[in-house]
């Protein structure tokens, strides 16, 4: 067998590293568009309710319709990407989003808006796990947190950094124009991805522990304490993140008295906070791993501590009165609760065989995002039942903060990748012993 020339191998490795970051950059923008598509409904909540004559509860149900098939889409996409190249799956998802948004340029009914959100939710359900699965092919386990944080920042930037632009489009033209603009941007991304992205790395120098693990039954995989812990913490944090996407703009306007323009800037501050916190936490986590700190502490404990702090600050937000305190609590709480969305997938990938990684990430995302259908409806009911919207807002924040604190405490007790890896490594030997007894 011919051996590759050392210079050729080095050149291929350098090309792989360069392309790895190109892929991360494209996936950053992919998730930015993804979350901007979600956030536009919340940013246009008041004009939509006025145009269509909706109550808070009715609008909450429309927002919840986004999650009707979201988890189903996540599971299907996770299994699909185990068999189909992620390049084509990602392009198909972006195309579907765009085709969903463009018809919203026309005058629409409540039914059309619901159909838009259901279809969009189904096609966006697999987006984050499929994007991470594509990125993880280019990075070993102890270098995955940083690219994960950048991809997650893209998602969060769509909810915040794009907010002033979307608000300006709504104010200048209409909420219909904002939907159409996002549909056009989705088509542009799809073309760029197909032109610039390629498949897997040329050189096999990105192999990590997950690539050498024996295949597990999905029943055993989803009984791993780390996977269960990530799902519990993720579910509770996603409840809070859903409030940020669907209700936070209305909270800030109706309960705290900010103007729509001020809300857009506050949402951008949340995204800027996430841009600072998520890479910093990821660099810390990867650095601790490379120094030999167990992943249970370097990754799991960091994620749970961040989530716990977010829950405590949300409760403080519910009690706050001053403008500065409200802005600071909003920015810090909604930034810290996003940490589990970065470190959680890294933990799941660490205990999952590579050939099952797409499905594991997809199913975990599907379970954590089950909070999505619940949070908007519960919050809408609280707002309608209360004598004043501000009372309902503060009650909703107290409930969300308490839920997040409980989830973080459960995560501290459950997440332990090293214990799961030790347990799973015994499976081939046990299976071999069982086979010998049968023969």
Beta strands, then each sheet from edge to edge (+ up, - down):
end
